Amino acid sequence: YRLFQYQEHFKQLKQKEQEPSSAIQVSSQDWYQQLQQTIEVLEIKRLPPQDFDSLWGFSIASPQAEVKIEGGSTILQGWVLGKKALATAIRINYQGETLVETPVNLPSPHVTQYYPDITAAENCGFETSLSVVGMPESAKLEIQALLENEDTVNLSTITLKRS
């Protein structure tokens, strides 16, 4: 009798697997459509240098203004060099919520040329992928540096728009 119950239960589960779920189909179609949409980087605005006593400098190499993002994601790449404390991470926020946090630890030989006496310049680079799938019509992302002494330095804002 138990064997019969297990077989019936197994048949029911198998039937449910084969039945198309409209929620899954809608979500898959929505996801696919969002991957096909183009997002434009309207502006990359460097914030006022109020915290520059905390930094030697920084740069965001990618993305660049007026670039179109296709395929649902982009790369945020650059460098940041702390003055009072080591820059340990970059945080990307949207409306006060953290989207991505990535370490600052990649080799940055071009920065070492400008700051040869600062050891931390050797590995002050960062790079991370940022998904734009599900993004609203327009969005303003805030880029922050996190320092070893737990200070947060606002670096830049990136304005994106769905085209």
C-alpha positions in Angstrom: 0.0 0.0 0.0 2.8 2.5 0.9 4.5 1.7 -2.4 1.3 2.6 -4.2 1.0 5.9 -2.3 4.6 6.9 -3.1 4.0 6.1 -6.8 0.9 8.2 -6.9 2.7 11.1 -5.1 5.5 10.8 -7.6 3.1 10.9 -10.6 1.5 14.1 -9.2 4.8 15.8 -8.7 5.9 14.8 -12.2 2.7 16.3 -13.7 3.2 19.6 -11.8 6.7 19.8 -13.3 5.4 19.4 -16.8 2.6 21.9 -16.4 3.6 25.4 -17.6 3.6 27.9 -14.8 2.3 31.3 -16.0 4.2 33.1 -13.3 7.5 31.5 -14.4 6.7 32.3 -18.1 5.9 35.9 -17.3 9.0 36.3 -15.2 11.2 34.6 -17.9 9.7 36.8 -20.7 10.2 39.9 -18.5 13.8 39.0 -17.8 14.5 38.4 -21.5 13.0 41.7 -22.5 15.0 43.5 -19.8 18.2 41.9 -21.1 17.3 43.2 -24.6 16.8 46.8 -23.4 19.5 49.4 -23.7 20.5 51.5 -20.7 22.3 54.8 -21.3 24.9 56.3 -18.9 23.7 59.9 -19.0 26.1 61.4 -16.6 29.0 60.6 -14.2 29.2 63.3 -11.7 32.2 63.7 -9.5 31.1 64.8 -6.1 32.5 68.0 -4.5 36.0 67.4 -3.0 34.8 68.0 0.6 36.5 64.7 1.7 39.7 65.1 -0.2 41.6 65.4 3.0 40.7 61.7 3.3 41.9 60.7 -0.2 44.9 61.2 -2.4 42.5 60.7 -5.3 40.2 58.4 -7.3 39.0 57.7 -10.8 36.2 55.9 -12.4 37.3 54.5 -15.7 34.2 52.5 -16.5 31.4 53.1 -17.3 31.8 56.4 -19.1 29.2 59.0 -19.8 27.1 58.6 -23.0 27.9 54.9 -23.2 25.0 52.5 -23.9 24.8 49.3 -21.8 23.4 46.2 -23.5 23.1 42.7 -22.1 21.9 43.6 -18.6 25.1 44.5 -16.9 28.1 46.8 -16.9 31.5 47.0 -15.3 32.4 49.5 -12.7 36.1 50.0 -12.7 38.6 52.5 -11.3 40.9 53.2 -8.4 40.8 55.0 -5.1 43.7 55.9 -2.8 43.1 56.7 0.8 45.2 59.3 2.6 44.3 59.1 6.2 43.3 55.4 6.0 43.5 52.7 3.4 40.5 52.4 1.1 39.2 48.9 1.5 36.0 48.7 -0.6 33.8 50.5 -3.0 30.0 50.5 -2.4 27.3 51.2 -5.0 24.0 52.4 -3.6 20.6 53.1 -5.0 18.2 55.0 -2.9 20.1 54.4 0.2 20.3 50.6 -0.4 23.6 48.8 -1.1 23.6 47.1 -4.5 27.2 45.9 -4.6 30.3 46.2 -2.5 33.6 45.2 -3.9 37.2 45.2 -2.5 39.8 47.7 -3.4 42.8 45.4 -4.0 43.6 45.2 -7.7 47.0 46.1 -9.1 47.1 49.7 -10.3 50.6 50.4 -11.8 49.4 53.6 -13.5 48.5 55.1 -10.1 51.9 54.1 -8.7 53.5 56.3 -11.3 51.8 59.3 -9.8 52.2 58.3 -6.2 55.5 56.4 -6.1 56.1 56.9 -2.4 52.7 55.6 -1.3 52.8 51.8 -1.0 49.0 51.4 -1.1 49.0 52.8 -4.6 50.2 49.5 -6.0 46.9 47.8 -5.2 44.2 50.5 -5.1 42.2 49.4 -8.1 38.7 47.9 -8.1 36.4 46.2 -10.6 32.9 44.7 -10.3 30.0 43.8 -12.5 26.7 45.6 -11.9 23.4 44.2 -13.1 20.9 46.8 -14.5 18.2 44.2 -15.1 15.0 45.4 -13.3 16.2 49.0 -13.2 13.5 51.7 -13.3 13.2 54.2 -16.2 16.0 56.2 -14.6 18.3 55.7 -11.7 21.0 57.6 -9.9 23.7 55.3 -8.4 25.9 56.6 -5.6 29.5 55.4 -5.5 31.3 55.5 -2.1 34.7 54.5 -0.8 34.9 52.6 2.5 38.1 53.3 4.5 39.9 51.1 6.9 39.0 53.5 9.8 35.3 52.9 8.9 34.9 56.3 7.3 32.7 56.5 4.1 33.7 58.9 1.4 31.2 59.9 -1.3 32.9 59.8 -4.7 30.5 60.1 -7.5 27.0 59.6 -8.9 26.1 57.8 -12.0 22.8 58.6 -13.7 21.3 55.9 -15.9 18.3 55.9 -18.2 16.5 53.2 -20.0 16.3 54.0 -23.7 
